[in-house]
């Protein structure tokens, strides 16, 4: 049963206009043929090895919003719209420390566990994290870690949004480039056949995101955008440009993953 806190039926001209403006690109993402081509274990591994970087940069985009919309300093001060605080803090709680069995884990670490179970190569991500931990800037780390080109290009787009876009545009990229897309994307990916049970952890990851993003986080993300943009049409227009950039990057990521499939021996 859905929590009443997540029941959301508001409309706003700015939000409706943004949804209409980005719909063609959104359809390209959710109707992409890459999902139907995840029909062999080598292809699934290739997908995992590239998509994991989108799982990582999701967290960075989320944390940039948490830093902006809540108080993470001492002394503490009440900061940001209350609904936005709730959205960000709740997503951080789930993403960084979701309950799994008798313990807790981050969804990123769960994804890595799924990669290992599937036999996918985690070395580029491990190297990337080690470089970040030693203070290497993200663009340089992507090169030094020999991250697959498709993943590096997508992460570079996200990183540019994080570093350069105002908070309302980052919130729009988060809402429409991530939360709004994930249920429809992942409902297609989760259909992958798994006769030998080596994708159970990955499917657990997908199922959890379908649940929380579809039922809870997407409605709250829409409210966050209304809080941040209000009746300022210029802000809504700026959000549209950022979302189009994010969605175009996702289309290119999926198309590049398909290109990688062609180089495999299934």
TORDONU-51234 format. One record per atom (N, C-alpha, C): x, y, z; residue in one letter. Coordinates in pm, 1 decimal. Layout:
REM residues N
east,north,up,residuo
X,Y,Z,a
...
***
This chain:
REM residues 266
east,north,up,residuo
84.7,-119.8,0.0,x
0.0,0.0,0.0,x
88.4,125.0,0.0,x
56.3,220.6,-86.1,x
135.9,342.6,-95.3,x
114.1,430.6,26.4,x
220.0,494.1,70.0,x
212.7,588.4,180.9,x
144.1,715.3,132.5,x
51.3,769.4,212.2,x
-20.5,890.3,172.5,x
71.5,1009.2,148.9,x
189.3,1006.1,212.0,x
283.0,1116.7,190.6,x
324.2,1126.9,44.8,x
313.2,1015.8,-29.5,x
359.1,1014.9,-167.5,x
245.1,1031.6,-267.9,x
121.7,1044.6,-218.5,x
10.0,1069.4,-307.9,x
25.3,1211.3,-363.5,x
24.6,1224.1,-494.0,x
57.1,1353.7,-554.2,x
-24.5,1371.5,-680.0,x
-108.9,1471.6,-680.6,x
-193.5,1493.2,-798.0,x
-192.6,1639.5,-840.8,x
-89.0,1711.2,-805.0,x
-80.9,1851.7,-841.4,x
-42.5,1868.3,-987.8,x
-85.9,1977.7,-1044.2,x
-41.5,2015.0,-1178.0,x
12.6,2157.0,-1169.9,x
96.4,2191.1,-1266.1,x
153.1,2325.2,-1272.5,x
185.8,2352.7,-1418.8,x
154.3,2470.3,-1470.0,x
180.4,2498.7,-1611.3,x
326.6,2479.5,-1651.0,x
418.2,2519.2,-1562.1,x
560.2,2503.3,-1593.7,x
599.0,2357.7,-1605.5,x
550.4,2275.5,-1512.7,x
581.1,2132.5,-1515.8,x
519.0,2066.4,-1638.1,x
393.9,2099.2,-1667.2,x
327.0,2041.4,-1784.0,x
398.3,2079.5,-1913.0,x
441.1,2205.2,-1921.1,x
513.5,2249.8,-2039.1,x
646.4,2178.8,-2055.9,x
716.4,2157.5,-1944.1,x
844.3,2086.4,-1948.6,x
823.0,1941.9,-1992.5,x
721.4,1877.4,-1938.6,x
694.2,1738.5,-1976.3,x
665.7,1726.7,-2125.6,x
588.2,1820.0,-2179.2,x
556.2,1816.6,-2322.4,x
680.2,1841.8,-2407.6,x
765.2,1932.4,-2362.7,x
882.6,1968.6,-2441.2,x
983.2,1855.0,-2451.5,x
994.7,1775.6,-2346.8,x
1096.6,1670.4,-2346.6,x
1042.5,1534.4,-2390.4,x
911.6,1523.8,-2414.2,x
851.6,1392.8,-2442.1,x
914.7,1319.9,-2561.5,x
945.4,1387.5,-2673.9,x
1006.6,1313.4,-2784.8,x
1138.5,1245.7,-2746.5,x
1224.5,1317.6,-2673.5,x
1351.2,1257.6,-2631.0,x
1328.5,1150.6,-2525.3,x
1233.3,1173.7,-2437.9,x
1202.9,1073.2,-2336.5,x
1160.1,942.7,-2401.3,x
1077.7,952.5,-2505.4,x
1032.9,832.3,-2574.8,x
1150.2,760.4,-2639.1,x
1247.2,833.8,-2688.8,x
1365.0,768.5,-2746.8,x
1438.4,684.3,-2642.7,x
1440.0,731.3,-2519.0,x
1508.1,656.3,-2412.3,x
1428.3,532.2,-2375.2,x
1300.4,548.8,-2343.0,x
1223.4,435.2,-2291.2,x
1185.1,336.6,-2400.5,x
1186.5,379.1,-2527.7,x
1154.6,288.9,-2638.2,x
1279.9,237.1,-2708.9,x
1396.7,262.2,-2652.1,x
1521.9,221.3,-2716.6,x
1525.9,69.6,-2732.5,x
1587.4,24.9,-2839.9,x
1593.0,-118.9,-2868.8,x
1698.9,-192.8,-2787.7,x
1779.9,-122.2,-2708.4,x
1886.5,-189.2,-2633.6,x
1830.0,-291.2,-2534.9,x
1714.0,-261.8,-2476.2,x
1660.0,-351.2,-2373.3,x
1628.7,-489.6,-2430.3,x
1572.7,-492.1,-2550.2,x
1537.0,-619.6,-2612.6,x
1660.6,-698.3,-2656.5,x
1774.4,-631.3,-2666.8,x
1895.9,-697.5,-2713.4,x
1980.2,-754.1,-2599.2,x
1930.4,-743.7,-2476.3,x
2000.5,-803.2,-2362.3,x
1963.2,-951.4,-2354.0,x
2006.9,-1025.6,-2454.9,x
1960.5,-1163.5,-2472.1,x
2072.3,-1267.1,-2465.6,x
2186.4,-1228.9,-2412.3,x
2293.5,-1325.1,-2389.5,x
2376.8,-1278.1,-2270.7,x
2446.4,-1370.4,-2207.7,x
2526.0,-1333.7,-2091.5,x
2637.1,-1233.7,-2125.7,x
2711.3,-1249.2,-2237.0,x
2812.4,-1147.3,-2270.8,x
2752.6,-1007.9,-2288.6,x
2632.8,-1000.0,-2345.0,x
2570.3,-869.2,-2365.2,x
2528.1,-808.3,-2231.3,x
2476.6,-890.1,-2143.2,x
2439.5,-839.5,-2011.2,x
2563.0,-786.4,-1939.3,x
2673.5,-858.9,-1948.7,x
2797.3,-812.9,-1884.7,x
2843.3,-680.1,-1943.4,x
2836.7,-667.3,-2075.4,x
2876.9,-541.6,-2139.4,x
2788.4,-426.9,-2092.3,x
2660.0,-453.2,-2078.2,x
2566.8,-352.5,-2027.0,x
2604.7,-311.7,-1885.5,x
2626.4,-408.6,-1798.8,x
2661.2,-381.2,-1659.7,x
2788.7,-298.2,-1649.7,x
2888.7,-331.7,-1729.4,x
3018.7,-265.3,-1720.7,x
3012.9,-119.6,-1761.5,x
2911.5,-80.3,-1835.4,x
2895.3,58.5,-1876.0,x
2790.6,130.8,-1789.6,x
2681.7,62.9,-1761.3,x
2575.3,126.2,-1684.1,x
2616.4,155.5,-1540.5,x
2711.6,80.6,-1486.4,x
2753.9,103.2,-1347.2,x
2801.0,246.9,-1324.7,x
2854.0,310.3,-1426.7,x
2900.1,448.3,-1410.5,x
2782.0,545.4,-1401.0,x
2668.1,509.8,-1461.6,x
2547.8,589.7,-1442.7,x
2493.4,571.4,-1301.8,x
2512.7,453.2,-1244.3,x
2472.9,429.9,-1105.0,x
2558.9,515.2,-1012.2,x
2688.4,524.5,-1042.8,x
2777.8,606.9,-960.5,x
2744.7,755.5,-974.0,x
2727.9,804.4,-1097.0,x
2709.8,950.6,-1109.6,x
2569.6,994.8,-1066.5,x
2474.0,899.6,-1059.8,x
2346.0,928.7,-995.8,x
2368.3,974.8,-851.8,x
2455.8,903.8,-781.3,x
2482.6,940.3,-642.1,x
2546.8,1077.6,-632.1,x
2634.1,1110.1,-723.3,x
2698.1,1241.6,-719.2,x
2597.5,1352.4,-747.6,x
2506.3,1329.4,-842.6,x
2401.3,1427.7,-869.9,x
2310.6,1443.1,-748.2,x
2274.9,1332.8,-686.5,x
2192.4,1336.0,-566.2,x
2261.0,1412.7,-454.3,x
2388.5,1385.5,-432.7,x
2461.5,1451.8,-324.5,x
2477.6,1601.2,-350.5,x
2489.1,1640.1,-476.7,x
2498.6,1783.3,-506.3,x
2368.8,1853.3,-469.8,x
2256.1,1784.1,-487.3,x
2127.1,1841.6,-448.5,x
2111.9,1844.6,-297.0,x
2156.9,1739.5,-231.0,x
2149.6,1738.5,-84.4,x
2231.1,1853.8,-25.5,x
2347.2,1877.3,-81.8,x
2432.6,1986.0,-33.1,x
2366.3,2122.3,-52.3,x
2288.0,2135.8,-159.3,x
2226.6,2264.6,-192.3,x
2094.0,2287.3,-119.6,x
2017.1,2180.7,-101.5,x
1879.4,2194.3,-54.0,x
1861.7,2161.9,93.3,x
1965.4,2113.4,158.8,x
1959.5,2089.2,302.5,x
2083.2,2150.4,365.8,x
2083.6,2158.0,495.8,x
2200.9,2209.9,565.5,x
2293.3,2094.4,601.4,x
2414.5,2098.2,547.1,x
2514.4,1996.0,581.5,x
2632.0,2060.6,655.3,x
2611.1,2181.8,702.0,x
2715.8,2254.9,773.3,x
2682.7,2263.9,922.7,x
2784.3,2297.6,999.6,x
2767.7,2324.9,1142.6,x
2818.7,2466.1,1168.3,x
2742.6,2555.1,1230.6,x
2611.4,2532.3,1291.6,x
2502.4,2509.4,1187.5,x
2402.7,2427.6,1225.5,x
2293.0,2392.2,1136.5,x
2194.4,2507.1,1124.1,x
2141.1,2523.6,1004.1,x
2033.9,2620.1,979.3,x
1928.2,2552.4,893.7,x
1800.8,2579.0,916.7,x
1697.4,2522.1,829.1,x
1714.3,2577.9,688.3,x
1725.1,2489.8,590.6,x
1759.0,2530.5,454.6,x
1669.4,2460.5,354.4,x
1622.4,2533.0,254.7,x
1549.7,2473.9,143.6,x
1404.8,2442.4,174.3,x
1324.2,2419.1,67.7,x
1183.9,2382.6,85.8,x
1172.7,2251.0,163.2,x
1075.9,2241.6,253.3,x
1067.4,2123.2,339.5,x
1042.0,1995.2,260.4,x
959.6,2002.3,156.3,x
934.2,1882.4,75.8,x
1061.0,1837.5,3.4,x
1140.0,1933.5,-42.4,x
1264.2,1900.4,-110.4,x
1365.1,1838.1,-14.1,x
1369.4,1889.9,108.2,x
1457.2,1828.7,208.3,x
1420.5,1682.1,227.2,x
1291.1,1657.7,239.4,x
1245.3,1520.7,262.5,x
1284.1,1430.3,146.9,x
1259.7,1476.1,25.0,x
1293.9,1397.4,-93.2,x
1440.8,1359.6,-93.5,x
1526.5,1460.5,-80.4,x
1669.2,1435.8,-90.8,x
1717.9,1346.8,23.0,x
1679.8,1379.3,145.3,x
1728.0,1299.6,258.1,x
1676.1,1156.6,253.8,x
1552.1,1139.1,208.6,x
1497.6,1004.4,201.5,x
1566.5,922.8,92.9,x
1592.1,983.3,-22.4,x
1660.4,909.7,-129.0,x
1802.6,876.2,-86.6,x
1870.6,969.9,-21.9,x
2005.9,941.8,26.5,x
2003.9,825.0,124.7,x
1906.5,824.8,216.4,x
1897.1,715.7,312.3,x
1886.4,581.1,241.4,x
1795.9,574.1,144.2,x
1774.4,447.4,74.4,x
1894.7,411.9,-12.3,x
1946.9,510.1,-85.6,x
2056.0,481.2,-178.8,x
2186.1,443.7,-107.3,x
2212.4,506.4,6.6,x
2339.1,480.9,77.1,x
2331.2,367.7,178.2,x
2209.3,338.3,227.4,x
2200.5,242.9,338.5,x
2067.2,170.1,339.7,x
2029.5,113.5,225.5,x
1903.5,41.5,216.7,x
1912.4,-89.9,294.1,x
1799.5,-134.8,344.7,x
1797.0,-261.3,418.2,x
1801.1,-377.2,320.4,x
1892.3,-469.3,343.3,x
1906.8,-587.3,259.5,x
1926.2,-706.8,351.0,x
1826.7,-792.7,356.8,x
1834.8,-904.9,448.7,x
1840.9,-854.3,591.5,x
1943.1,-896.1,662.6,x
1959.9,-853.9,802.1,x
2055.3,-736.3,816.2,x
2103.9,-684.4,705.2,x
2198.7,-573.5,711.2,x
2157.7,-457.8,621.5,x
2253.8,-373.4,588.4,x
2230.3,-254.7,507.9,x
2341.2,-242.0,403.9,x
2307.9,-181.1,291.4,x
2408.2,-158.4,188.0,x
2362.8,-43.2,99.7,x
2455.0,12.7,24.8,x
2418.0,112.9,-74.9,x
2375.2,40.8,-202.8,x
2291.8,107.4,-281.8,x
2250.4,46.8,-407.3,x
2368.2,35.0,-503.3,x
2461.5,127.4,-495.3,x
2581.2,118.0,-578.8,x
2661.1,-8.4,-545.7,x
2679.8,-34.4,-418.7,x
2752.8,-154.9,-379.4,x
2674.2,-281.5,-414.0,x
2541.2,-274.4,-405.0,x
2457.8,-386.3,-447.3,x
2477.0,-412.3,-596.1,x
2485.9,-306.0,-673.4,x
2507.2,-319.7,-817.7,x
2641.3,-387.8,-844.4,x
2744.9,-345.3,-772.8,x
2875.7,-408.9,-790.2,x
2869.7,-556.8,-755.0,x
2795.6,-590.9,-649.2,x
2778.9,-732.6,-614.4,x
2709.9,-807.0,-728.1,x
2611.0,-741.9,-789.6,x
2543.4,-803.2,-902.6,x
2637.0,-823.9,-1020.3,x
2725.8,-728.7,-1043.2,x
2824.9,-744.2,-1149.8,x
2915.2,-863.9,-1123.4,x
2961.7,-875.8,-1000.9,x
3050.9,-988.1,-967.1,x
2979.2,-1121.3,-985.3,x
2855.0,-1127.7,-940.4,x
2779.8,-1251.8,-954.6,x
2762.7,-1288.0,-1102.3,x
2744.5,-1187.2,-1187.8,x
2725.2,-1210.5,-1330.6,x
2855.7,-1233.1,-1406.0,x
2968.0,-1213.1,-1338.6,x
3097.4,-1229.0,-1404.4,x
3141.4,-1108.9,-1485.1,x
3082.6,-991.7,-1458.7,x
3121.5,-869.3,-1529.2,x
3249.8,-812.5,-1470.0,x
3319.6,-731.9,-1548.8,x
3448.2,-675.2,-1509.2,x
3426.4,-548.4,-1426.7,x
3466.4,-551.2,-1300.5,x
3454.2,-433.6,-1213.6,x
3584.7,-354.9,-1204.3,x
3689.9,-397.9,-1273.5,x
3821.5,-335.0,-1258.6,x
3820.9,-186.3,-1294.2,x
3758.7,-142.4,-1406.5,x
3759.0,1.3,-1436.3,x
3691.3,83.9,-1326.9,x
3580.0,36.3,-1273.4,x
3513.8,110.4,-1166.8,x
3599.0,112.2,-1040.7,x
3660.3,-0.7,-1007.2,x
3746.9,-5.4,-888.5,x
3862.3,92.7,-902.8,x
3923.4,95.3,-1020.5,x
4033.8,188.0,-1045.4,x
3986.1,332.7,-1039.6,x
3869.3,357.9,-1094.2,x
3810.7,492.1,-1093.1,x
3788.6,540.8,-949.8,x
3732.4,455.4,-865.9,x
3707.6,492.3,-726.8,x
3838.2,517.3,-651.6,x
3937.3,436.6,-677.1,x
4066.7,455.5,-611.4,x
4129.0,588.8,-651.4,x
4117.0,624.3,-777.7,x
4170.1,752.8,-824.2,x
4095.5,868.7,-758.9,x
3962.8,858.5,-750.3,x
3885.7,963.6,-683.6,x
3925.5,975.2,-537.1,x
3948.0,860.6,-473.5,x
3987.1,860.7,-332.8,x
4120.7,925.9,-307.5,x
4206.4,925.9,-408.6,x
4337.6,989.3,-394.0,x
4337.2,1134.3,-438.4,x
4219.2,1185.7,-474.2,x
4207.5,1326.7,-509.1,x
4211.6,1359.0,-656.7,x
4211.3,1259.2,-741.6,x
4214.0,1283.7,-886.0,x
4079.5,1340.2,-931.8,x
4078.8,1447.4,-1009.9,x
3952.1,1502.0,-1059.6,x
3878.9,1400.4,-1146.4,x
3747.8,1409.5,-1148.7,x
3665.7,1312.1,-1221.5,x
3705.0,1298.7,-1368.4,x
3719.7,1407.5,-1445.2,x
3754.0,1389.6,-1586.9,x
3884.6,1314.1,-1607.5,x
3984.1,1344.6,-1525.6,x
4112.5,1275.8,-1538.3,x
4100.0,1130.9,-1495.4,x
4024.1,1105.2,-1389.9,x
4006.0,968.5,-1341.2,x
3937.2,881.5,-1445.2,x
3842.7,937.6,-1518.8,x
3775.2,860.9,-1622.9,x
3873.8,813.4,-1728.8,x
3971.7,896.4,-1759.1,x
4072.6,858.7,-1858.8,x
4171.7,758.5,-1801.5,x
4223.7,786.1,-1683.1,x
4327.0,700.2,-1624.7,x
4274.5,561.0,-1591.7,x
4148.1,551.7,-1555.8,x
4090.8,422.2,-1520.2,x
4049.6,341.7,-1643.2,x
4067.1,398.7,-1760.5,x
4031.1,332.1,-1886.0,x
3883.9,288.8,-1884.9,x
3801.0,382.5,-1845.9,x
3657.1,359.7,-1843.2,x
3607.8,344.0,-1987.2,x
3518.0,248.0,-2013.9,x
3462.0,235.4,-2149.4,x
3411.7,369.5,-2200.5,x
3438.3,397.1,-2327.8,x
3409.3,529.4,-2384.2,x
3263.8,569.7,-2365.8,x
3170.1,477.3,-2384.9,x
3028.7,510.1,-2370.8,x
2997.7,558.8,-2230.5,x
3054.1,491.3,-2130.9,x
3030.6,528.8,-1991.4,x
3099.1,660.1,-1958.2,x
3220.9,678.2,-2008.2,x
3294.2,801.9,-1980.3,x
3223.2,922.4,-2039.3,x
3170.1,908.4,-2158.8,x
3098.4,1019.4,-2222.1,x
2972.9,1055.7,-2143.0,x
2898.2,954.5,-2100.5,x
2776.2,980.5,-2025.3,x
2807.5,1046.4,-1891.4,x
2906.8,993.4,-1820.4,x
2944.0,1049.2,-1690.9,x
2995.1,1191.6,-1705.7,x
3063.5,1220.8,-1813.3,x
3113.4,1356.8,-1836.6,x
2997.8,1455.7,-1851.5,x
2890.9,1413.0,-1917.8,x
2773.8,1499.6,-1930.8,x
2713.6,1527.1,-1793.1,x
2695.9,1420.4,-1714.0,x
2640.8,1437.9,-1579.8,x
2729.8,1528.3,-1495.9,x
2859.8,1507.6,-1505.4,x
2952.2,1585.9,-1424.4,x
2948.4,1733.7,-1463.0,x
2931.4,1762.0,-1590.5,x
2919.7,1901.1,-1634.5,x
2793.6,1965.4,-1576.9,x
2684.0,1890.2,-1571.0,x
2560.9,1941.6,-1511.0,x
2583.1,1968.7,-1362.6,x
2648.1,1875.4,-1293.6,x
2673.8,1892.1,-1150.3,x
2757.6,2016.4,-1123.7,x
2859.7,2037.9,-1204.0,x
2954.2,2147.2,-1178.9,x
2903.5,2282.0,-1227.5,x
2820.6,2283.9,-1331.4,x
2790.2,2411.1,-1396.7,x
2644.0,2453.9,-1391.9,x
2551.6,2362.3,-1372.8,x
2409.7,2397.9,-1380.5,x
2359.5,2451.6,-1247.1,x
2267.4,2548.1,-1248.5,x
2205.3,2594.9,-1123.3,x
2120.6,2484.1,-1062.8,x
2083.6,2501.1,-938.0,x
2019.7,2392.5,-864.2,x
1888.4,2348.7,-928.2,x
1809.1,2441.3,-982.4,x
1682.0,2399.4,-1041.7,x
1704.8,2312.3,-1165.0,x
1812.6,2338.4,-1237.4,x
1843.8,2255.6,-1354.1,x
1896.6,2118.5,-1313.2,x
1975.7,2115.0,-1206.2,x
2021.4,1985.1,-1155.6,x
1902.7,1903.4,-1105.9,x
1810.2,1970.5,-1039.2,x
1690.5,1901.0,-991.7,x
1608.8,1846.5,-1108.8,x
1603.3,1920.6,-1219.0,x
1530.3,1874.3,-1336.8,x
1599.5,1753.7,-1400.2,x
1731.9,1757.9,-1406.0,x
1806.9,1642.4,-1459.0,x
1784.2,1520.0,-1371.7,x
1776.9,1542.5,-1241.9,x
1752.6,1433.6,-1148.6,x
1610.8,1378.3,-1165.3,x
1513.4,1467.7,-1175.0,x
1373.6,1425.7,-1182.9,x
1342.1,1357.3,-1315.2,x
1382.2,1420.5,-1426.4,x
1341.5,1369.5,-1557.4,x
1449.4,1287.2,-1627.4,x
1574.9,1305.4,-1587.1,x
1681.3,1224.8,-1646.1,x
1708.0,1097.5,-1570.0,x
1648.6,1085.6,-1449.0,x
1670.7,967.5,-1365.5,x
1539.0,912.3,-1312.5,x
1481.9,976.7,-1210.8,x
1369.8,918.2,-1137.9,x
1250.4,884.7,-1228.1,x
1213.8,974.2,-1315.8,x
1098.5,953.0,-1402.4,x
1122.1,841.1,-1503.9,x
1247.0,821.4,-1544.9,x
1280.3,722.0,-1646.9,x
1294.2,581.0,-1591.5,x
1346.5,571.1,-1469.3,x
1395.4,443.0,-1419.4,x
1289.8,332.8,-1420.1,x
1168.0,354.8,-1371.4,x
1072.7,243.7,-1373.6,x
1049.8,186.3,-1513.4,x
1026.0,271.6,-1613.2,x
1000.3,221.1,-1748.1,x
1123.0,154.3,-1809.8,x
1241.7,205.8,-1782.9,x
1363.3,141.5,-1833.9,x
1385.2,6.6,-1767.1,x
1381.6,8.1,-1634.7,x
1418.5,-112.3,-1560.0,x
1314.3,-223.0,-1571.8,x
1186.6,-187.8,-1594.7,x
1085.5,-290.7,-1615.2,x
1114.9,-372.0,-1741.3,x
1184.0,-311.4,-1836.1,x
1224.0,-384.2,-1956.9,x
1351.1,-465.7,-1932.3,x
1445.1,-407.8,-1858.1,x
1570.9,-477.5,-1832.5,x
1548.7,-599.8,-1744.5,x
1456.9,-590.6,-1648.7,x
1438.5,-698.8,-1552.0,x
1381.1,-824.1,-1616.8,x
1334.4,-813.0,-1739.2,x
1281.4,-929.5,-1810.7,x
1390.4,-1022.0,-1863.5,x
1514.5,-985.9,-1845.3,x
1625.0,-1069.7,-1892.1,x
1607.9,-1210.9,-1838.5,x
1626.1,-1308.2,-1926.0,x
1620.1,-1447.5,-1882.1,x
1745.0,-1481.4,-1800.6,x
1725.3,-1560.3,-1696.9,x
1836.3,-1593.3,-1606.6,x
1826.2,-1740.1,-1563.8,x
1847.3,-1831.4,-1656.5,x
1826.0,-1973.4,-1624.9,x
1920.4,-2029.6,-1519.4,x
2041.3,-1972.6,-1507.5,x
2136.5,-2027.2,-1410.2,x
2146.0,-1944.4,-1282.3,x
2061.0,-1841.4,-1267.4,x
2054.5,-1767.0,-1142.7,x
2172.0,-1677.7,-1112.5,x
2245.8,-1634.4,-1215.2,x
2361.5,-1547.6,-1190.8,x
2327.3,-1399.1,-1201.3,x
2198.3,-1369.6,-1219.1,x
2155.9,-1229.3,-1225.4,x
2059.8,-1194.9,-1112.6,x
2053.3,-1276.6,-1010.8,x
1955.5,-1252.6,-904.0,x
1983.7,-1122.7,-829.8,x
2108.8,-1092.4,-801.2,x
2141.2,-968.8,-729.2,x
2111.0,-847.2,-816.0,x
2147.8,-853.7,-943.4,x
2117.5,-743.8,-1035.2,x
1967.0,-722.3,-1044.8,x
1891.3,-829.6,-1051.1,x
1745.9,-816.6,-1058.8,x
1688.2,-762.4,-928.2,x
1749.8,-794.9,-815.3,x
1708.2,-734.8,-688.3,x
1725.9,-583.5,-692.7,x
1838.9,-539.4,-747.7,x
1866.0,-396.3,-763.0,x
1757.6,-330.9,-849.7,x
1727.3,-391.7,-963.6,x
1627.3,-336.4,-1054.7,x
1490.1,-328.6,-989.0,x
1450.6,-435.8,-921.8,x
1318.2,-441.1,-860.1,x
1303.6,-334.1,-752.6,x
1408.7,-312.8,-674.9,x
1401.9,-212.1,-569.0,x
1383.4,-73.2,-627.8,x
1451.8,-42.6,-737.7,x
1438.8,89.4,-798.5,x
1303.2,108.0,-864.5,x
1251.3,3.9,-925.7,x
1117.3,13.8,-984.0,x
1016.5,49.6,-875.6,x
1032.7,-11.6,-759.3,x
940.4,11.4,-648.2,x
950.5,153.7,-594.5,x
1069.1,193.8,-550.6,x
1078.7,322.4,-480.2,x
1069.7,440.5,-575.0,x
1122.3,428.1,-698.5,x
1118.1,542.0,-788.6,x
978.4,564.0,-844.2,x
909.6,455.3,-877.4,x
776.8,470.1,-934.0,x
674.1,515.7,-832.5,x
680.4,462.4,-709.5,x
576.0,487.6,-611.1,x
603.2,608.9,-522.3,x
731.0,643.7,-503.1,x
763.2,743.3,-402.4,x
844.2,860.2,-457.8,x
959.9,830.4,-513.4,x
1055.5,936.7,-539.8,x
1018.8,1023.9,-658.7,x
959.5,967.3,-763.1,x
923.9,1051.0,-877.9,x
820.6,1157.0,-841.5,x
710.7,1123.6,-772.5,x
616.4,1230.1,-733.9,x
681.6,1339.1,-650.6,x
770.9,1300.9,-559.0,x
836.9,1400.7,-475.8,x
932.9,1485.9,-557.3,x
994.6,1426.0,-658.7,x
1085.0,1502.8,-744.5,x
1009.3,1607.9,-823.7,x
888.1,1576.2,-865.2,x
806.5,1674.8,-936.0,x
770.7,1791.5,-843.6,x
737.8,1759.3,-719.6,x
709.1,1864.8,-622.8,x
832.3,1952.4,-600.1,x
950.3,1890.6,-596.0,x
1073.3,1965.3,-578.0,x
1092.2,2066.7,-690.8,x
1063.4,2026.3,-813.9,x
1078.1,2118.2,-927.1,x
981.8,2235.9,-916.8,x
858.3,2207.8,-876.8,x
761.6,2317.2,-859.6,x
810.3,2412.9,-750.7,x
863.4,2357.8,-641.4,x
915.3,2442.4,-533.3,x
1028.7,2531.4,-583.1,x
1115.3,2477.2,-667.4,x
1235.1,2550.7,-709.3,x
1208.2,2649.3,-823.6,x
1114.2,2615.9,-911.9,x
1090.9,2700.3,-1029.2,x
970.1,2792.1,-1014.3,x
870.0,2746.6,-940.1,x
751.6,2829.6,-920.6,x
691.9,2875.9,-1051.8,x
666.0,3005.3,-1062.5,x
606.6,3062.1,-1183.6,x
710.1,3134.2,-1269.5,x
837.1,3103.1,-1250.2,x
944.8,3165.6,-1326.6,x
966.8,3086.3,-1456.0,x
912.7,3134.5,-1566.7,x
919.7,3060.5,-1692.7,x
1063.3,3044.6,-1741.3,x
1147.6,3143.1,-1710.9,x
1287.1,3130.9,-1752.7,x
1351.9,3008.7,-1687.7,x
1320.9,2985.8,-1559.8,x
1375.9,2868.2,-1492.5,x
1324.5,2739.1,-1556.0,x
1195.7,2735.1,-1589.2,x
1141.9,2615.7,-1653.7,x
1208.4,2592.5,-1789.3,x
1232.3,2700.1,-1863.9,x
1300.0,2686.6,-1993.3,x
1443.2,2635.6,-1975.9,x
1512.1,2686.7,-1874.6,x
1648.2,2639.7,-1847.2,x
1648.0,2492.0,-1808.4,x
1547.4,2452.2,-1731.2,x
1534.4,2310.9,-1696.1,x
1517.6,2225.3,-1820.6,x
1439.3,2274.4,-1914.8,x
1417.7,2199.6,-2037.9,x
1546.4,2175.3,-2113.9,x
1631.0,2276.2,-2121.4,x
1758.1,2259.8,-2191.6,x
1846.1,2155.1,-2122.6,x
1850.6,2160.8,-1990.9,x
1933.1,2065.0,-1916.6,x
1880.0,1922.8,-1932.0,x
1749.0,1907.3,-1922.4,x
1690.6,1773.4,-1935.2,x
1714.1,1717.7,-2074.8,x
1701.4,1801.0,-2177.2,x
1727.9,1752.7,-2312.6,x
1872.0,1705.1,-2326.8,x
1964.4,1776.1,-2264.5,x
2104.8,1733.0,-2267.0,x
2121.4,1598.0,-2198.3,x
2057.4,1583.3,-2082.9,x
2068.2,1458.2,-2008.2,x
2005.7,1341.8,-2084.3,x
1888.2,1363.6,-2142.9,x
1821.0,1256.6,-2216.1,x
1896.3,1219.0,-2343.1,x
1949.6,1318.0,-2412.4,x
2028.7,1288.1,-2531.6,x
2151.8,1206.1,-2494.5,x
2210.4,1236.9,-2378.8,x
2324.5,1158.2,-2332.4,x
2286.4,1015.2,-2303.7,x
2166.0,993.6,-2250.0,x
2120.1,857.2,-2221.5,x
2096.1,780.5,-2351.5,x
2036.2,845.2,-2450.8,x
2016.4,779.8,-2579.8,x
2150.3,736.8,-2638.0,x
2247.8,825.4,-2630.6,x
2380.1,793.8,-2684.3,x
2445.8,680.5,-2606.5,x
2426.7,678.0,-2475.4,x
2481.2,568.7,-2395.0,x
2424.6,435.5,-2441.4,x
2291.9,428.4,-2454.1,x
2230.3,301.3,-2495.5,x
2272.6,262.0,-2636.5,x
2283.5,359.9,-2726.9,x
2326.6,328.7,-2863.4,x
2470.7,279.0,-2864.6,x
2555.1,338.7,-2781.6,x
2694.5,294.9,-2773.3,x
2705.7,155.9,-2711.4,x
2617.5,123.8,-2617.9,x
2614.5,-11.5,-2561.4,x
2580.0,-111.3,-2671.2,x
2485.7,-76.6,-2756.4,x
2451.4,-164.8,-2868.2,x
2570.8,-185.9,-2960.7,x
2646.5,-80.1,-2983.9,x
2766.6,-93.5,-3066.2,x
2864.6,-191.3,-3003.3,x
2876.4,-186.0,-2871.2,x
2963.6,-280.3,-2800.7,x
2914.4,-423.5,-2817.9,x
2782.1,-443.0,-2824.3,x
2727.6,-576.4,-2846.2,x
2779.0,-636.1,-2976.8,x
2790.8,-551.5,-3078.9,x
2831.5,-600.0,-3211.0,x
2973.4,-654.4,-3211.6,x
3052.5,-612.2,-3114.0,x
3192.2,-655.5,-3107.6,x
3211.0,-782.5,-3026.0,x
3101.5,-834.4,-2968.9,x
3109.3,-951.1,-2882.5,x
3090.3,-1079.3,-2961.5,x
3140.6,-1186.6,-2904.3,x
3112.3,-1319.2,-2955.3,x
3016.6,-1384.9,-2856.4,x
2889.6,-1389.7,-2892.6,x
2788.4,-1442.0,-2801.9,x
2801.4,-1594.5,-2786.7,x
***
